[in-house]
């Protein structure tokens, strides 16, 4: 039987990480002690309250039935309460939809609104799901929106062509650059989207992983955002539950309704018990201030960040101490694939910037989701390689 991929699959760009993955597999098979600074997966455990509630809710047999496709009523209510406490934003339950992690919603929003040939503004460098899992797999046309260091890794709206553009993705705190923004920038983004009749999809998954007094805003805090925007967030990074796949989208009622309609055709929502856990987790917020466990988590991450950045700067690789996320965007001074391969030779895995788009070339993304002693060991290996 001769089976061919659909044309939309054929349009997906080559998987540039394939060669690095092969090298990683070969190194592990050879018994190399590999330190991964490549994957954005928290190594710290979920807070005890999450573990306790998960144990309780998972043993309740009623929680193993189908969920509502838009999410359980108590989950959506918890999200509305969280938005009020965390961002001072009032949203109704019908402006919330439960997600199997924010990535799923980011991809499915395009199914609801992007027609074949519609253009979608996608950051470059960026999380590949915007251009690939969302735009291309919906027969849309991704249009690169350069994020350049000279602009603080923010798009220059004045230079963007808007003819035929249906949707735009933005993500701050940013993956992979770790760039942050303020409300003034978000106001520019909302005005740009509103003036050009563009759906604004805002990925805010790293809003709670912040340092040095920075507090990440929501796009929904901006006047006019409810007319054109939908925001995606997740419990994955905030509560260290990346594998539990629980997130939410909030925003414009029509955009939420479109996303919910798509989801009603392809999934039955996150497990009920997972949503019950999320309700308890979100209730740990009493105000805009992070709960105690998250403050402790961010302190640990900040110490790791400082160790990694200080060492890289000392070796001669330019990079900034990020105010959010657990990524460091490193100027590797050349071909990012070669840089990543060179580090693999000493047992350190990083992500080449070219994998995030053409504008990512010349950079590498490093994570600090490893214990300090492992980061210190990785730093020594890097120092030995480039001394």
Secondary structure as UniProt FT lines:
FT   HELIX           7..10
FT   TURN            16..17
FT   HELIX           18..29
FT   TURN            30..31
FT   STRAND          35..36
FT   HELIX           48..58
FT   HELIX           61..64
FT   TURN            69..70
FT   HELIX           73..87
FT   HELIX           93..95
FT   STRAND          96..99
FT   HELIX           102..113
FT   TURN            116..117
FT   STRAND          119..124
FT   TURN            128..129
FT   HELIX           130..135
FT   HELIX           136..138
FT   STRAND          141..146
FT   HELIX           149..151
FT   HELIX           157..159
FT   TURN            163..164
FT   STRAND          165..171
FT   TURN            175..177
FT   HELIX           183..195
FT   TURN            196..197
FT   STRAND          199..203
FT   TURN            205..208
FT   TURN            212..213
FT   HELIX           219..221
FT   TURN            223..224
FT   HELIX           225..227
FT   STRAND          229..234
FT   TURN            236..240
FT   HELIX           242..244
FT   STRAND          247..251
FT   HELIX           253..266
FT   HELIX           272..282
FT   TURN            283..284
FT   HELIX           292..315
FT   STRAND          327..331
FT   HELIX           336..344
FT   TURN            345..347
FT   STRAND          348..349
FT   STRAND          351..352
FT   HELIX           353..356
FT   HELIX           358..360
FT   TURN            361..362
FT   STRAND          363..367
FT   HELIX           372..386
//
